[in-house]
């Protein structure tokens, strides 16, 4: 895990992917091939009437809707990673 990524460890993060899925969970591991999250909300944006940004703001405001204990995400699918706390409410 790089120095910059180390500051995200054990915090809730948002992982945007090149699919319709976003992941919100506690960052445990980042290596060359995978990101590992615990206590994860795997969210398929096609199944929700709310836009992604509103969903993230609600997750920050009301808490993460955990539906998986652990998820491994292939790095080749990752577009971005940010702390849930860094979501700006508008």
C-alpha positions, 0 to 999 in steps of 0.5 A: 500500500502506498503512503497516500493510500495508507491514510485510508486504511481502516476508514470507510472508502468509496471505490468507483469502478468501470461498471455500474457497481460502487463499493463503500467499505472499510479499507483493509488491503490494497496490493497490485491486484486487489483492493480488499474491503470489510463491512461493505455496501455493494451498490448496483446503480442500475437498481436504485432510483437515486443518482450515485452522488445522492446515494453517497451523500446519504451513505455518509449522512445516515451510515453505510448499508452493509450487505457484504462482510468482505469484498475483493475488487480487481484493481483493473476495474477501479476508476477511483478511491476516496474516503467517504468522509471526503464526500461533499454534501450539497 
